[in-house]
């Protein structure tokens, strides 16, 4: 190699080195990729809700209550300096509408996450879409076991106690209190009804449920099913129903002189919602057994109820303060906790990791079971009973699993609310 050649090689090497250094310098100054829905001042979150349609009674009040809590948090500095913009769209409890609504939120509005999308038949249809787009799908408003599939749907997490756990707890009460009575079941014709029945039969045995009927939300005539339950001699009827169909079932039964003991899923047993729907017929709710894991909206002595009521009166006073309002605010409280835990440098992956780390405490009675291997949400319930114009808790909090595990008492106490009503990081 002559001197001229050596000089050319050296110059080429130097040029390559300068290019590499420049490239490294460019990388160092390149800002991180934008996170959908996140800016320096805002977090855009979306949801699908039945603001109209067969499930609107009561459920249409959930998202405005969540927004009220977010408005309170925003007025007090937001989360790590960002305000939460909560955009919830009406799907009418129609799965086809849900797909349209969720696609708009993700592809057009570029939301950071989907929060508390409501309904088993509705949300089931968007699981794959949200997974493909890697959108955090947090705290689904349904107790379907479909949300607890972390290997298949790693971004989806439940919130409600799953319906099989709930069915086991209700059936445990039936077994202890109504031994020898004819037990029957009336449920929604989807995972809601099917999962609930699985839990009931795990405790009572398949042969113990003497009649089983189902409904679809598109048909409000439940007279044939209620008539069949009466003809079967049912004395205790478990309802896996949304509020509108709880009211329809009770009203239809009253018209044909059928008066069983009603034992109702949490999602369809909020007294204030049902009393509003039934009007003068609210006397039909007397003695109704239900379950819940959130504070009672009428228990003014409960510090969490008092906290939520104060915020509700300031930011959502035109709406009733009932179980749906408490539910919506509790979801919002948990979401704020999750954002706090995810940190200031907010990413979708960081939020998922924060939820999977778990350890969240709040107004709920039953434990949250979030981990890398469990996305199911709450693991238990406490029983309620309607007496007069009041729905009161009774007995201990129970917890169990969705399989063959026992139903046990859960003894851990809830924390007191934070002084400023906002969870800390």
LOKEMAR-289975 format. One record per residue (C-alpha): residue in one letter; x, y, z. Coordinates in steps of 0.02 Angstrom, whole numbers, plus 50000, padded with zeros to 5 digits. Last residue first. Example, Ala and Ser with C-alpha at 12.3 -4.5 7.8 and 13.67 -1.06 7.14 Angstrom:
S506844994750357;A506154977550390;
//
This chain:
X476185038252238;X474865046552346;X473005043652334;X471905059252323;X470535063152450;X471615077152527;X471715068852697;X471905051552622;X470445039852656;X470585027752802;X471255010452761;X470084995452741;X470234981252865;X470904963952825;X469794949852889;X469224940052737;X468054925652782;X468274910252675;X467334902152530;X468294886152491;X469274883052330;X468484873352187;X468854885652047;X468434903952027;X469264908652191;X468614913652363;X468354928752474;X467004933452598;X466764949652695;X465864946452858;X464004947452900;X462774960852851;X462804975852737;X461264986752726;X460074991852588;X458795004052657;X457055009652610;X456204996152712;X457434981852732;X458524977052584;X459944964952620;X461794965352580;X463174952152580;X465024956352570;X466074951952420;X467664943452359;X469184942152248;X469214959152164;X470134961451999;X470484946751883;X472154951251804;X473144937351889;X474824930551832;X475794946851823;X474884952551979;X473224960552023;X472194952152157;X471194966252233;X470574961352406;X468774963652463;X468094978352564;X468404992252438;X468725010352485;X470595009652448;X472134998852447;X473214994652296;X474634982252320;X474754977652137;X476384975652041;X475314970851891;X474504988051895;X476204996751894;X476854985651754;X475334989751646;X475595008351678;X477435007351634;X477074998351471;X475815011751422;X477085025251460;X477135039251588;X478785046951637;X478015054651794;X477735038051881;X476735022251851;X476245021652035;X475365038452025;X474465032851867;X473885016951954;X473265026352107;X472325038251992;X471515023151908;X471035016052077;X470185032352128;X469285033051960;X468605015451984;X468025020252159;X467205035952092;X466205026151964;X465675013052091;X465145026152219;X464115034752086;X463335018252032;X462915014052212;X461955030352231;X462215049152232;X460945054552104;X461535065951963;X461385085051957;X462685086552094;X464135079951991;X465645091052032;X465365098552204;X464055086752273;X465005071952203;X466625077352286;X465785078652456;X464855062352428;X466465053252381;X467325058252544;X465795054552651;X465615037452571;X467445034152605;X467285039652786;X465785028052817;X464655037052941;X463555043752800;X463065026152754;X461835029652613;X463065026952470;X463605010252543;X465455006952528;X466104995252393;X466264976252395;X464454972252358;X463224957852371;X461344955552358;X459884948452455;X458154955952425;X457104956552584;X455964970552522;X456324974252339;X454504971852289;X454084987252393;X454944996952253;X453354994752151;X452855012852181;X454315017752071;X455095002051998;X456515010651905;X456935022852045;X456865008852173;X458014998252064;X459345011752050;X459235015852236;X459334997552286;X460864992852184;X460564974352147;X460934971551963;X462834972151953;X462994964352126;X462094948552074;X460394945652154;X459594933552277;X457694935452268;X456654925152389;X455154919752286;X453494928752269;X452544923752111;X450784931052103;X450764932951914;X450944951951914;X452224951352054;X453354939851952;X453314951951805;X453814966451916;X455214956651997;X455924950551833;X455754967451747;X456624976151892;X458084964051888;X458044965651699;X458314984351704;X459654982551838;X460754970051742;X460364951951784;X461174936551859;X459644933151968;X459624918852092;X457844913352131;X457374905252297;X455674896852315;X455494889752140;X453954878852116;X454384874151937;X452804882851876;X453414899151953;X455084897551866;X454214893951701;X453124909351721;X454664919951751;X455424913251590;X453864915751485;X453514933051559;X455264939651521;X454704951251380;X456114963951369;X456934955951219;X458554963851155;X459414960951323;X459364942151300;X458614931151436;X458974914851527;X458064901551628;X458684887651742;X457574876651851;X457934864351992;X459644870852043;X460134857452170;X460594844752037;X462104855051982;X462824855552159;X462524869152287;X464284876252300;X464994873252126;X463234875452058;X463124893552112;X464844897452043;X464494889551873;X462824898751867;X463724915351884;X464924911151744;X463494906551626;X462444921851666;X463824934651641;X464694924651505;X463164926751394;X461294923351401;X460904934251551;X460284924651701;X458824916751793;X459214902951919;X458184891852032;X458314885352211;X456944874652289;X457114876752477;X457844862952586;X459184874052660;X458774892452640;X460004900852758;X461634890952754;X461514884452576;X460834901052513;X462264910552595;X463554898952517;X462634900752351;X462854919652354;X464714917752389;X464954904552254;X463994914952126;X465084930052164;X466684920152137;X465944913751974;X465384931151924;X467094939051942;X467214952652073;X467164968451969;X468794976551914;X469554966651772;X471214969451685;X471694969051500;X473434973351433;X474154955751431;X472674947951338;X473214930051296;X474544927551431;X473624938651555;X471934930051534;X470874937151675;X469714948251574;X468764933251508;X468214928351684;X466744940051664;X466414951451812;X466014966851711;X466534985051712;X468284982151641;X469634988951756;X470954993851631;X471244990451449;X472994997351420;X473144999051231;X474404987951143;X473574990550973;X473424971950942;X472814969151121;X471504982751106;X470854975150944;X470864957551016;X469854962751168;X468584973251072;X467184960451052;X467214954551232;X466854972351288;X465074972551225;X464474955351275;X465184957151452;X464774975351482;X465574991851524;X467254999051472;X468065003851636;X469545013451566;X470265012351391;X472035019251386;X473135032851311;X471795038751191;X472275042351011;X470645051450967;X470595044050792;X471315026450806;X470995022450990;X469395031851031;X468665029150858;X469045010550863;X468235009551035;X466625017750975;X466445007250818;X466794991050911;X465574995851048;X464214999750922;X464274981950857;X464244975251036;X462654985051079;X462544991051260;X461965007951189;X463775011451137;X463855029051208;X465565037351218;X466655041351369;X468055054151356;X469025056851518;X470335070651510;X471485068051659;X472585082951703;X474475081051708;X475625088251840;X476175071451911;X474325067251926;X473175082351926;X473545098252023;X472065099752140;X470755105052013;X471275090051907;X470975078152053;X469225085352079;X468855084351893;X469465066351895;X468235062452035;X466825070451937;X467375060951781;X467175044451873;X465435049751927;X465015054551748;X465605037151695;X464485027751815;X462805036551793;X462365028251628;X462445011751722;X460935016151827;X459655012551693;X460695012851533;X460764993951517;X459354991951391;X459845006951283;X460635023951313;X462195029951404;X462805012051391;X464675015751410;X466245014351304;X467805022151378;X469245033851340;X470755041651426;X471735057051372;X473145061451491;X473595079951493;X474915093251531;X476575087251463;X475655076551337;X474965058951343;X473585052051232;X474735041151128;X476515041051199;X477695050951088;X479375042751052;X480775048851164;X481625065151115;X483125063950999;X484625073051072;X485605057451117;X485165049250953;X485825064350857;X487465063750955;X487635045250920;X487375048650735;X488655062650738;X489905051150821;X489585037750691;X489775050150548;X491385056850624;X492065039150638;X491605035250458;X492465051150400;X494015046650498;X494045029350423;X493865036350249;X495255048850281;X496385035050345;X496025024050196;X496405038250077;X498055042250165;X498585024050155;X498225024149970;X499245039649942;X500685032850045;X500775016749947;X500005000050000;
//
